[in-house]
């Protein structure tokens, strides 16, 4: 009986480790600007996510957890893989000194182009749409203004 229990516990530990190891994550960071807050959204492949607002001086509140629909999370990670493989790009763009910000995704050591600039192709457009959906799910407006 003791041997069976030890075997079961070992199998459970291995299964837990494999499940944890297969979980992927990506981080979306918006820099904010002089007049708007930035944000950091961390998304796991299982749809679990957190959002934290950022001011120029650091965090502007504690992180808030939320969950994405499974289809949204799957599409996001598939689009990330395609964008990295296809070398997605955006068109360089001018930014306002007061309202200009940048948005990048970091995933498995790869950093996306600035997604606040127009995408050059469908790969970049897919990432822009994914970020909009994820930002909406997190309850973050397109340009969260700073409070005086």
Steps between C-alpha positions, in 0.01 A plus 500: 500500500782737595675436164182570303449826689860608435461417130175696484656803673801487267275485195295790634814708557624430148162585347491827694852587385417423134180706516686794654787471252267507199338826607624783279476873569546832325519857628337800332649833608365841412739778599237763570579864430509838668119504508406132515572202722684202364421139580655158523284199416635151558311226314543127555412245234222365725325840487595616849626858491583803710503869425689771686475869420828692486578867548836658420596457866411130519190293574169688516316235700523131572470238223150378416437141388264415216437207266491499122275276296692186398458585130647849553804363684555229237475751215737741678775239543450368144527858367815556709661189351406607145620858556834386639551246219390749232698791648194724541570870458329834538549826313707753697268775621516844655369536855363793696720613788196509731303196385754281319557156648635169381367147542715187474445132574781290643467125449767228528781757459341662193378861513234619257527823305323805643132413459387863533642558150315373190570134424677421171323168455229264623736357765532840670130572455411175676713601801342846511153342505605248765634777726175697458292195604726422794507864612119512482475177702732656758276808524769740377390783273693576180662802668456500879550865594701599804305660782640835615 
